[in-house]
Amino acid sequence: MLILNLAKALKHPLVYSHIAPQKKTLFFSTALIFISSALQLLGLYFLLLFLEKTLLSHCLYSLICWTISALSYGSSSFLAHKAENKISHSLKKSLIEKLALLSTKKRTKYDENEMKRLLNEDVSNLHYAIAHLPSELSVFIISPLISLVLILTITGFQGLLTIVPAILASLYYLWIVPKTTARDGEARIKVMHNMISAVNDYCRGVKVNRIFGQSTGALKTYLTAADEFTLSMTFWVKKVATFAAIATAFLQPVATLTIGYYVAKDKGFLPLACTLFFSLTFIAPVLKLGHGLDYLQSGIRSALRITDFFSLSTLNQNNNLLFPNENQDISLTIKNIHITGDNITSQELNIICLPRKITVLMGASGSGKSTLLRMIAGFDDIKEDSI
């Protein structure tokens, strides 16, 4: 689901246009990581063959597979990060160009911290998510799929039992945790807000409380909010602790190994060893379902913020004024311009500024004087007629 959400966030045309030139590199990186995963499992299979038949050739094949796997993994990581560095550089450049083309009003919606987060943190999060996506695809798809095919080939449909611990544990992370978080998250946020408000009131109101003889009021409010927070957290932990313990127990290798031994105990050494070792690949994806995929969540949120920023309309560059040479006299004619200010709902202006004359704009604060000047300078959109 996270991978699908990330792919959906990256489909925005202005974001995808930076990824498109690096598609081939990312494709080769993904192919190499898939080959690496397959060769890792193949090397393990040859090692088990060596233990059964003690043929040196099997040991040699295992070493060759693991060597090529290591080289493929390193090459995949190099290509992914190289491509993502180019994407990040191009994306930052486009974000800066977009910022330069925003109107003054829209630019003021992003303060200094938000712009720093957009240009640095969000681009870095997106870089990290895309660069590590091939390895996550390998862990979640390729390795479990190859292992499942091998186990089913050796043991038959009984081998499906080895997936049961991973499936039951994944239900905790994919169903129980989101459900309880959605249900109790708002209440915990409200309690935290009450605590912060109580602390702020206590800090701001020390002098006032002393004057009116209510020095314990704000402190008592804070202590009450803190007690509510503790009780709510304790109640939430009680609800999920049992499920968390069960999920953790299923993720222990002993659970999967026990089922694997039961399935293949009568089939000989090689089927038993393959079932025991390859069944552990089903646990690896579930272990990442906790906080192991937080960087993908961060990448999705960053991608959405970037797409929201790209969705902002820019100044109409065709409205730029064409100034003649310095030696020529110029006049400025404003026709049917509608300006909306803080104090005036809407007004229509028709002004002619003659050459070699000083034109004074007068009006109450918030009537749109600065807005008009920004329109003339090209820093705000002109929505009506022309200048």
Secondary structure, 3 states (H helix, E strand, C coil): CHHHHHHHHCCCHHHHHHHHHHHHHHHHHHHHHHHHHHHHHHHHHHHHHHHHHCCHHHHHHHHHHHHHHHHHHHHHHHHHHHHHHHHHHHHHHHHHHHHHCCCHHHHCCCCHHHHHHHHHHHHHHHHHHHHHHHHHHHHHHHHHHHHHHHHHHHHHHHHHHHHHHHHHHHHHHHHHHHHHHHHHHHHHHHHHHHHHHHHHHHHHCHHHHHHHCCCCHHHHHHHHHHHHHHHHHHHHHHHHHHHHHHHHHHHCHHHHHHHHHHHHCCCCHHHHHHHHHHHHHHHHHHHCCCCCCHHHHHHHHHHHHHHHHHCCCCCCHHHCCCCCCCCCCCCEEEEEEEECCCCCCCEEEEEEECCCCCCCCCCCCCCCHHHHHHHHHCCCCCCCCEC
